[in-house]
Amino acid sequence: MSSPSSSVTLLVLMFMALLKAASAETFHRAGQISFGNELANILNGGKLLTLSLDNSTGSGYQSTNNYLFGRFDMNIKLVPGNSAGTVATFYLSSQGANHDEIDFEFLGNVSGQPYTIHTNIYSQGVGNREQQFHVWFDVTAAFHKLMVDDTPIRVFNNNEAIGVPFPNSQAMTVYATIWDGETWATEGGRIPTDWTQAPFTASYESFVINACEYSSGSSSCGSSETTNSVTEASLTQSLDSKEQEKLLWVQENCMIYNYCTDYERFPQGLPPECNQPYYLQ
């Protein structure tokens, strides 16, 4: 049996603690437009967020509050048609050079080609933990929930015991953005953005925050009993057998890049977490 601190599992994008059920937030109440001016719009009484990109700028949204443990759900409908070079995101990040960050980025495609899900984990300012997947459904035809659609696509275990930093101490803001990544996003930058198709628009809805607000070193989870239950949940969450089967299917059939198998990138040896058990018991 692993110790509690070693059994923390970070799911993309199912973060750490499972709290009481929460209803969808309105985008007005949960946060604000962070950049892009008229290219970002909150519509339908705050239930819908649209973010657009043209050849002058992208656009973004961020939560008002910061969170340390929690679950965050978002339904996203991505740019249809030729979206090569575009990057639409939903991620969490703290601030500063030694920041923590959990990235979920959708890399655009030429019409008829699958979107790529680009994930990365930063711990204390260090990233380089990319995994990429081809999407197995049409992400432009309807809204889809991130895990994706209740299927876990990645775990990042707590390996602090062997010196691997883990993002469990810095409160993070929730972000959604769309921006120009044509130098790398589609086939390594080989296919540029076709600006005649602009503006490119991604849509977000059903934003559910199931988490405790965190500010000035304290949590909004009122009593110590509640805080302890949140902490305990965050330290024991793991995948059940059915979720493990789903994860294995995605990794075997949809993964197109894994930093843990890139020996050319790490000639001195793979990062230490790559040699640890993937499923923690």
C-alpha positions in Angstrom: 0.0 0.0 0.0 1.4 3.4 -1.0 1.6 6.2 1.5 -1.1 8.8 1.1 1.3 11.5 -0.2 2.6 9.1 -2.9 -0.9 8.2 -4.2 -2.0 11.6 -5.3 -3.0 11.3 -9.0 -3.5 14.4 -11.1 -5.9 13.8 -14.0 -6.2 16.0 -17.0 -8.5 17.8 -16.4 -9.9 16.3 -13.3 -7.9 17.9 -10.5 -7.1 16.2 -7.3 -10.1 16.6 -4.9 -13.7 15.5 -5.6 -15.9 17.9 -3.6 -19.7 18.2 -3.3 -21.8 18.6 -6.4 -21.8 22.1 -8.0 -23.9 23.8 -10.6 -22.6 25.5 -13.6 -21.2 29.0 -13.1 -22.0 31.9 -15.2 -19.0 33.3 -16.9 -19.8 36.8 -15.5 -19.8 35.6 -12.0 -16.8 33.2 -12.2 -14.3 35.5 -13.9 -13.7 38.2 -16.6 -12.3 38.7 -20.1 -8.5 39.0 -19.7 -7.6 40.2 -23.3 -8.9 40.5 -26.8 -11.6 43.2 -26.2 -14.4 42.6 -28.8 -13.0 39.2 -29.8 -14.1 37.8 -26.5 -17.8 37.7 -25.6 -20.0 36.4 -22.8 -23.4 35.6 -24.1 -26.7 33.9 -23.2 -27.0 35.5 -19.8 -23.4 34.5 -18.9 -23.8 30.8 -19.9 -21.7 31.0 -23.1 -18.2 32.3 -23.7 -16.8 32.8 -27.3 -13.1 33.5 -27.8 -11.9 34.5 -31.3 -8.5 35.0 -33.0 -7.7 37.2 -35.9 -4.4 38.3 -37.5 -4.0 41.1 -34.9 -4.7 39.3 -31.6 -6.2 36.4 -29.8 -8.5 36.6 -26.7 -8.8 35.1 -23.3 -10.8 34.7 -20.1 -9.7 34.0 -16.5 -11.3 33.1 -13.2 -11.6 35.8 -10.5 -10.5 33.4 -7.7 -7.6 31.0 -7.3 -7.8 27.4 -6.3 -5.4 24.8 -4.9 -7.5 21.6 -4.9 -10.6 20.9 -6.9 -12.4 19.7 -10.0 -13.0 22.0 -13.0 -15.3 21.0 -15.9 -15.8 22.9 -19.2 -17.7 22.0 -22.4 -15.8 23.2 -25.4 -16.6 23.4 -29.1 -13.5 24.1 -31.2 -12.8 26.0 -34.4 -14.4 24.2 -37.4 -12.9 23.8 -40.9 -9.3 24.9 -41.5 -8.0 25.8 -38.1 -4.3 25.2 -38.8 -2.0 27.2 -36.6 -4.7 28.0 -33.9 -4.4 27.0 -30.3 -7.5 26.9 -28.0 -6.8 26.2 -24.4 -8.3 25.5 -21.0 -5.7 25.4 -18.2 -4.6 26.3 -14.7 -1.6 28.3 -13.7 -0.1 30.1 -10.7 2.2 33.1 -11.1 5.9 33.7 -11.1 9.1 32.1 -12.5 8.6 29.0 -10.3 4.9 28.6 -11.2 2.8 25.5 -11.4 0.7 24.9 -14.5 -1.6 22.2 -15.9 -2.1 22.7 -19.6 -4.8 21.4 -21.9 -4.3 22.8 -25.4 -6.1 22.0 -28.7 -3.9 22.4 -31.7 -5.7 23.2 -35.0 -5.7 21.2 -38.2 -6.2 21.4 -41.9 -9.8 20.4 -42.8 -10.4 16.7 -42.5 -7.4 16.1 -40.1 -7.9 15.3 -36.4 -7.3 17.9 -33.7 -4.3 17.3 -31.4 -4.7 17.5 -27.7 -1.4 18.9 -26.2 -0.9 18.4 -22.5 1.9 19.6 -20.2 2.6 19.8 -16.5 4.8 22.5 -14.9 6.0 22.0 -11.3 7.9 24.8 -9.7 8.7 26.4 -13.1 9.8 23.2 -14.8 7.8 21.8 -17.6 9.0 19.5 -20.5 6.4 16.9 -19.7 4.4 16.9 -22.9 2.0 14.2 -24.0 -0.1 14.6 -27.2 -3.1 12.7 -28.4 -5.3 12.7 -31.6 -8.9 13.3 -30.8 -11.2 10.4 -31.5 -14.3 12.4 -32.2 -15.4 15.6 -33.9 -14.6 18.4 -31.5 -16.1 21.1 -33.8 -19.6 19.6 -34.2 -20.8 19.8 -30.6 -19.7 20.8 -27.1 -17.5 18.2 -25.3 -16.7 17.9 -21.7 -13.1 17.7 -20.5 -11.8 14.8 -19.1 -12.4 14.3 -22.3 -16.1 13.2 -22.3 -15.5 11.4 -19.0 -12.5 9.5 -20.4 -9.2 10.2 -18.6 -6.4 10.7 -21.0 -3.4 11.3 -18.6 -2.3 10.9 -15.1 0.6 12.6 -13.3 1.4 10.9 -10.0 3.0 12.5 -7.0 6.7 11.4 -7.0 8.0 13.9 -4.5 9.7 11.0 -2.7 12.2 10.7 -5.5 12.7 14.4 -6.0 10.0 15.2 -8.7 8.2 18.4 -7.8 4.4 18.1 -7.7 1.9 21.0 -8.3 0.2 20.8 -4.8 1.2 24.0 -3.0 0.5 27.0 -5.3 -3.0 28.3 -5.8 -3.8 28.5 -9.5 -6.1 30.6 -11.7 -8.3 29.0 -14.4 -7.8 30.3 -17.9 -9.4 29.8 -21.4 -7.6 31.4 -24.4 -7.2 31.2 -28.1 -4.0 32.4 -29.8 -1.8 32.1 -32.8 0.6 29.2 -32.7 1.4 28.8 -36.4 5.1 28.5 -35.8 4.6 25.1 -34.1 1.0 24.1 -33.6 0.2 22.2 -36.8 2.7 19.6 -38.0 5.5 21.5 -36.2 4.7 24.7 -38.0 4.8 23.3 -41.5 1.3 24.4 -42.2 0.7 28.1 -41.5 -2.5 29.9 -40.5 -4.8 30.8 -43.3 -5.8 34.3 -42.2 -8.5 34.5 -44.9 -10.5 32.2 -42.7 -10.3 34.5 -39.7 -11.8 35.2 -37.2 -11.4 31.7 -35.7 -13.8 31.1 -32.8 -13.9 28.5 -30.0 -16.9 28.3 -27.7 -17.1 27.4 -24.0 -20.1 26.5 -21.9 -21.1 24.6 -18.7 -18.2 25.9 -16.6 -18.4 24.0 -13.3 -16.0 24.9 -10.4 -16.1 22.2 -7.8 -13.3 23.5 -5.6 -12.3 25.7 -2.6 -11.2 29.2 -3.2 -7.7 29.9 -1.9 -6.4 33.3 -0.9 -3.6 34.6 1.4 -2.7 31.2 2.6 -6.2 30.2 3.6 -9.0 28.1 2.1 -12.7 29.0 1.7 -13.7 25.5 2.9 -15.0 26.8 6.2 -14.3 24.2 8.9 -11.3 22.2 9.7 -13.4 19.1 9.2 -14.3 20.1 5.6 -10.7 21.1 4.9 -9.5 17.7 6.2 -12.0 15.9 4.0 -10.8 17.9 1.0 -7.2 17.1 1.8 -7.9 13.5 2.3 -9.8 13.3 -1.0 -6.9 14.9 -2.8 -4.4 12.4 -1.3 -6.3 9.3 -2.2 -8.0 9.9 -5.5 -7.1 7.3 -8.2 -8.5 5.6 -11.2 -10.9 2.7 -10.8 -10.5 -0.4 -13.0 -12.9 0.9 -15.7 -11.2 4.3 -15.9 -7.8 2.5 -16.1 -9.2 0.6 -19.1 -10.3 3.8 -20.8 -7.0 5.5 -20.1 -5.1 2.5 -21.6 -7.3 2.5 -24.7 -6.6 6.2 -25.3 -2.8 5.8 -24.7 -2.6 2.8 -27.0 -4.8 4.2 -29.8 -4.6 8.0 -29.7 -1.3 9.0 -28.1 1.1 10.4 -30.7 3.8 11.8 -28.4 5.1 10.9 -24.9 8.0 12.7 -23.3 8.7 9.5 -21.4 9.6 7.6 -24.5 11.7 10.4 -26.2 15.2 9.1 -25.7 16.7 11.5 -28.2 15.4 14.4 -26.2 16.8 13.0 -22.9 20.1 11.4 -23.9 21.3 11.4 -20.3 18.2 9.4 -19.2 14.5 9.9 -19.0 13.0 12.0 -16.2 12.7 9.9 -13.0 8.9 9.8 -13.0 9.0 7.9 -16.3 10.4 4.8 -14.5 7.7 4.7 -11.8 4.6 2.6 -11.8 1.8 4.3 -13.8 -1.1 3.1 -11.7 -0.7 3.6 -7.9 -2.5 1.2 -5.6 
